[in-house]
Amino acid sequence: MADISQQVKEIIAEIWRESPAGKDGTWQEIADDVPLYALEEGEESLGLDSLDALEISMVVEERFDVVLPTEIEPADIRTVRQVVELLNRLLAEQR
């Protein structure tokens, strides 16, 4: 089974390809620290938006059988690394 980071990148890549700002990218092209969406005009990111972020969170919850805390601000979880860290914490709490 793929590690959590790869699985998260695969989820993001699938949504990225379907996004209006997306491209035909693969999960291997997504760096751990690139922002998924920009907070400021001109900021480098994958170009995803808040709807994409919501879709990512729903797929992550379903695929990993976790519930993401509602108090988390989307601006606080902007990179693959941050998603993976949160997911690892939630999975550890479930054990």
MOVENDA-V729042 format. One record per helix or strand of 3 or more residues. SS is the DSSP state (2 for helix, 1 for strand). FROM is the first residue (numbers start at 1). LEN is the number of residues. If there is no record, write none. Layout:
# MOVENDA-V729042
ss=SS from=FROM len=LEN
ss=SS from=FROM len=LEN
This chain:
# MOVENDA-V729042
ss=2 from=4 len=15
ss=2 from=27 len=3
ss=2 from=50 len=15
ss=2 from=74 len=3
ss=2 from=80 len=15
